[in-house]
Amino acid sequence: MLDGKVAVITGAGRGLGRSHALLMAQEGAKIVVNDIGSEWDGTGKATGPADDVVKEIKAAGGEAASSFESVMDFDGAKKIIDCAVDNFGKLDILVNNAGFLRDKMTFNMTKDEWDAVIQVHLTGSFNCGRWACSYWREQSKAGNPISGRLINTMSHAGLLGNAGQPNYASAKLGIGALTMVWAREMAKYNVTANAIVPMARTRMTTQTTALGGMFAEAKEGEFDEMAPDNVSPLVAYLGTDHAQNITGRWLSVRGGKLELWLPPQLAKSIDIERKWTVKEISERINELGSLGMPGANI
């Protein structure tokens, strides 16, 4: 379903990104496998992870190229996009997937731990998306047909507010807002923007303590609900021409469940058509409903 498409996938050397790259190549796309080869906490560098996925794709008869630029570098992000154009002549799909964790409770978190996670997830998504959007806009102005796809990666941590992940949760919910902005900005250029909200076992999720042991290996013979491969069909589908009318959405795969999450919406309001007093708010605020800790039935 992706014959003739060219996709850039960041953080594609391992985990979800690797799974996306292999499936999208199997579906016919030419893939730029971007990965700096860092550990789950962002330390270190290696070319092996990206090169290994490229070898897998080529061994299966597909086409792929490695990219080792960091999404955190604004100019480096342009080189990631340029890698697709230089190797395969164009760009059709950008999957923003790169990231790492540095979990701490807020009262223990350092500025560097906050900044690094915001930079790789939120700023990294912006950096790559900025250059992809610029490329598609230029192509559109030149009269070339465009069917662009921006696919971002959110997290349930951002939707639910995981304790111990203030940096990660904030970045991931910010990516949801960025997705909606891109959907509006890029519609005139025939580019869609959507976000996936995956729940899968990766190096990051097995290292975090925020979600306990929910990412344990499945027993032999049982459906592995947390396998990264479960998520990739959604990513591949969103890259196809069949998904042209889906944009600005947050979609989740958890095991066999395909889900649509709604952005924040007004739940209830009380209008007295004049300025409120503090006493009046105190007397009537509970009419809005339960105001304790919000939860979600997932």
C-alpha positions as CSV (number, residue, x, y, z in Angstrom):
1,M,0.0,0.0,0.0
2,L,3.0,2.3,0.1
3,D,4.5,1.5,-3.4
4,G,6.4,4.6,-4.7
5,K,6.4,6.4,-1.3
6,V,9.5,7.7,0.4
7,A,9.5,7.8,4.2
8,V,11.8,9.3,6.8
9,I,11.5,7.5,10.2
10,T,13.5,9.0,13.1
11,G,14.7,6.8,15.9
12,A,14.3,3.8,13.5
13,G,17.3,1.8,14.7
14,R,15.4,-0.1,17.4
15,G,12.0,-0.6,19.0
16,L,8.9,1.0,17.5
17,G,10.9,2.9,14.8
18,R,12.6,-0.3,13.6
19,S,9.2,-2.0,13.4
20,H,7.7,0.9,11.5
21,A,10.6,0.9,9.0
22,L,10.5,-2.8,8.3
23,L,6.7,-2.9,7.8
24,M,6.6,0.3,5.6
25,A,9.5,-1.1,3.5
26,Q,7.5,-4.4,3.2
27,E,4.6,-2.3,2.0
28,G,6.7,-0.8,-0.8
29,A,8.1,2.4,0.7
30,K,11.7,3.6,0.4
31,I,13.0,4.3,3.9
32,V,15.5,6.7,5.4
33,V,16.4,5.0,8.7
34,N,17.5,7.8,11.0
35,D,19.1,6.9,14.4
36,I,22.1,8.3,16.3
37,G,22.4,4.9,18.0
38,S,22.1,6.2,21.6
39,E,21.1,4.3,24.7
40,W,17.6,4.5,26.1
41,D,18.6,7.6,28.2
42,G,20.1,9.4,25.2
43,T,23.7,8.8,26.0
44,G,26.3,7.4,23.5
45,K,26.3,7.2,19.7
46,A,26.6,4.4,17.2
47,T,26.0,3.8,13.5
48,G,25.2,0.2,14.0
49,P,21.5,0.3,14.8
50,A,20.5,2.4,11.7
51,D,22.8,0.4,9.4
52,D,21.5,-2.9,10.6
53,V,17.9,-1.9,9.8
54,V,19.0,-0.7,6.4
55,K,20.6,-4.1,5.8
56,E,17.5,-5.9,6.9
57,I,15.4,-3.9,4.5
58,K,17.8,-4.4,1.6
59,A,18.1,-8.2,2.3
60,A,14.3,-8.4,1.9
61,G,14.4,-6.6,-1.4
62,G,13.6,-3.1,-0.3
63,E,15.4,0.2,-0.6
64,A,16.8,2.2,2.4
65,A,19.4,4.6,3.4
66,S,21.0,5.4,6.8
67,S,21.0,8.8,8.5
68,F,22.9,9.6,11.7
69,E,21.9,13.2,12.3
70,S,20.3,14.2,15.6
71,V,16.7,15.5,15.5
72,M,17.7,17.9,18.3
73,D,19.9,19.9,15.9
74,F,17.9,22.3,13.8
75,D,20.3,22.1,10.8
76,G,20.8,18.4,11.3
77,A,17.1,17.9,11.0
78,K,17.3,19.5,7.6
79,K,19.9,17.0,6.6
80,I,17.6,14.2,7.6
81,I,14.9,15.5,5.2
82,D,17.6,16.1,2.5
83,C,18.7,12.5,2.9
84,A,15.4,11.4,1.5
85,V,15.5,13.8,-1.4
86,D,19.1,13.1,-2.2
87,N,18.8,9.3,-2.1
88,F,15.2,8.8,-3.5
89,G,14.3,12.0,-5.2
90,K,11.5,13.2,-2.9
91,L,9.8,12.9,0.5
92,D,6.2,11.7,1.1
93,I,6.1,10.6,4.8
94,L,7.8,11.8,8.0
95,V,7.4,9.7,11.1
96,N,8.7,11.5,14.2
97,N,9.6,8.7,16.5
98,A,13.0,9.5,18.1
99,G,13.3,10.0,21.8
100,F,14.7,8.9,25.2
101,L,13.7,9.0,28.8
102,R,15.2,10.7,31.9
103,D,12.6,10.0,34.6
104,K,12.5,11.8,37.9
105,M,9.9,13.2,40.3
106,T,9.6,16.9,39.7
107,F,11.3,17.8,43.1
108,N,14.4,15.7,42.1
109,M,14.6,16.6,38.4
110,T,17.5,18.8,37.2
111,K,17.2,21.4,34.5
112,D,19.3,19.3,32.2
113,E,17.0,16.3,32.6
114,W,14.0,18.5,31.8
115,D,15.7,20.3,28.8
116,A,17.1,17.1,27.2
117,V,13.7,15.3,27.1
118,I,11.8,18.3,25.9
119,Q,14.4,18.9,23.2
120,V,14.5,15.3,21.8
121,H,10.7,14.7,21.8
122,L,9.0,18.1,21.2
123,T,11.8,20.2,19.7
124,G,13.0,17.2,17.7
125,S,9.6,16.7,16.2
126,F,9.3,20.4,15.4
127,N,12.8,20.5,13.8
128,C,12.1,17.6,11.4
129,G,8.5,18.7,10.7
130,R,9.6,22.3,10.0
131,W,11.9,21.2,7.2
132,A,9.4,18.6,5.9
133,C,6.7,21.3,5.8
134,S,9.0,23.7,4.0
135,Y,9.9,21.1,1.4
136,W,6.2,20.3,0.7
137,R,5.3,24.0,0.5
138,E,8.1,24.6,-2.0
139,Q,7.0,21.6,-4.1
140,S,3.4,22.8,-4.1
141,K,4.4,26.3,-5.2
142,A,6.4,24.7,-8.0
143,G,3.3,22.9,-9.2
144,N,4.3,19.4,-8.2
145,P,1.6,17.1,-6.9
146,I,1.8,16.6,-3.1
147,S,0.4,13.9,-0.8
148,G,2.4,14.5,2.3
149,R,2.1,12.7,5.6
150,L,3.2,13.9,9.0
151,I,3.0,11.2,11.7
152,N,4.0,12.1,15.2
153,T,4.4,10.0,18.3
154,M,2.6,10.9,21.5
155,S,2.2,8.8,24.7
156,H,-0.4,7.8,27.2
157,A,2.0,9.5,29.7
158,G,1.0,12.9,28.1
159,L,-2.7,12.1,28.1
160,L,-2.8,10.8,31.6
161,G,0.0,12.7,33.3
162,N,2.3,9.9,34.6
163,A,4.0,10.8,38.0
164,G,7.7,10.7,37.6
165,Q,7.7,11.8,34.0
166,P,7.0,15.5,34.0
167,N,9.4,16.2,31.2
168,Y,8.3,13.3,29.0
169,A,4.5,13.8,29.6
170,S,4.8,17.5,28.9
171,A,6.7,16.9,25.6
172,K,4.2,14.3,24.4
173,L,1.1,16.3,25.1
174,G,2.8,19.2,23.4
175,I,3.3,17.0,20.3
176,G,-0.4,16.5,20.3
177,A,-1.0,20.3,20.0
178,L,1.7,20.5,17.4
179,T,0.0,17.8,15.4
180,M,-3.3,19.8,15.3
181,V,-1.4,23.0,14.3
182,W,0.3,21.2,11.4
183,A,-3.1,19.7,10.3
184,R,-4.5,23.2,9.9
185,E,-1.4,24.8,8.5
186,M,-0.6,22.1,5.9
187,A,-4.1,21.2,4.7
188,K,-3.9,23.7,1.7
189,Y,-0.8,21.8,0.6
190,N,-2.5,18.4,0.7
191,V,-0.5,17.3,3.7
192,T,-2.1,15.5,6.6
193,A,-0.8,15.5,10.2
194,N,-1.7,12.8,12.8
195,A,-0.3,11.4,16.0
196,I,-0.1,7.9,17.2
197,V,-0.4,7.0,20.9
198,P,1.4,3.7,21.1
199,M,1.6,1.3,24.1
200,A,4.3,-1.2,23.5
201,R,7.4,-2.8,25.0
202,T,10.5,-0.9,24.0
203,R,13.8,-0.1,25.7
204,M,12.2,3.0,27.1
205,T,9.1,1.5,28.5
206,T,10.9,-1.4,30.1
207,Q,13.3,1.0,31.8
208,T,10.7,3.4,33.3
209,T,9.2,2.7,36.7
210,A,6.2,5.0,36.0
211,L,4.1,2.1,34.7
212,G,5.2,-0.8,36.8
213,G,5.5,-4.2,35.2
214,M,2.8,-3.8,32.5
215,F,5.3,-4.3,29.7
216,A,6.4,-7.8,30.7
217,E,7.0,-10.5,28.0
218,A,3.9,-12.5,27.0
219,K,3.7,-16.2,27.9
220,E,4.5,-18.6,25.1
221,G,1.6,-19.1,22.8
222,E,-0.3,-16.0,24.0
223,F,-0.9,-12.9,22.0
224,D,1.8,-10.4,22.9
225,E,-0.2,-7.3,23.5
226,M,2.9,-5.1,24.1
227,A,4.9,-6.1,21.0
228,P,6.0,-3.1,19.0
229,D,4.8,-4.8,15.8
230,N,1.2,-4.3,16.8
231,V,1.5,-0.5,16.4
232,S,3.2,-0.3,13.0
233,P,0.2,-1.2,10.8
234,L,-1.5,2.0,12.0
235,V,1.6,4.1,11.1
236,A,1.9,2.4,7.7
237,Y,-1.8,3.0,7.0
238,L,-1.6,6.7,7.9
239,G,1.1,7.0,5.3
240,T,-1.1,5.7,2.5
241,D,-3.2,7.6,0.1
242,H,-6.2,5.9,1.7
243,A,-5.7,8.1,4.8
244,Q,-6.0,11.4,2.9
245,N,-9.2,12.4,4.8
246,I,-7.7,11.7,8.3
247,T,-5.9,14.7,9.8
248,G,-5.4,16.4,13.2
249,R,-6.2,13.1,15.0
250,W,-4.7,11.2,17.9
251,L,-4.9,7.5,17.3
252,S,-3.8,4.6,19.6
253,V,-3.0,1.0,19.2
254,R,-2.8,-1.1,22.4
255,G,-2.5,-4.8,21.6
256,G,-5.6,-5.5,19.4
257,K,-7.4,-2.3,20.3
258,L,-7.5,0.6,17.7
259,E,-8.6,3.8,19.5
260,L,-9.4,7.4,18.8
261,W,-8.5,9.9,21.6
262,L,-10.2,13.3,21.6
263,P,-8.2,16.5,22.3
264,P,-9.3,18.5,25.3
265,Q,-12.9,19.6,25.1
266,L,-15.1,21.8,27.1
267,A,-17.0,19.5,29.6
268,K,-19.5,21.9,31.1
269,S,-20.0,25.6,31.8
270,I,-22.1,27.8,34.0
271,D,-22.8,31.3,32.6
272,I,-24.2,34.0,35.0
273,E,-23.7,36.7,32.4
274,R,-21.8,39.0,34.7
275,K,-18.6,39.0,36.8
276,W,-18.3,36.2,39.4
277,T,-17.5,36.7,43.0
278,V,-15.2,34.4,44.9
279,K,-18.1,33.4,47.2
280,E,-20.3,32.5,44.2
281,I,-17.6,30.4,42.6
282,S,-17.2,28.6,46.0
283,E,-21.0,27.9,46.1
284,R,-21.5,26.7,42.6
285,I,-18.2,25.2,41.2
286,N,-19.3,21.7,42.1
287,E,-22.1,22.0,39.6
288,L,-19.4,21.5,36.9
289,G,-19.1,17.9,38.1
290,S,-16.4,15.9,39.9
291,L,-13.3,18.0,40.2
292,G,-10.9,15.6,41.9
293,M,-8.0,13.8,40.1
294,P,-9.0,13.2,36.5
295,G,-8.7,9.6,35.4
296,A,-9.2,7.5,32.2
297,N,-10.5,4.0,31.7
298,I,-7.8,2.4,29.6
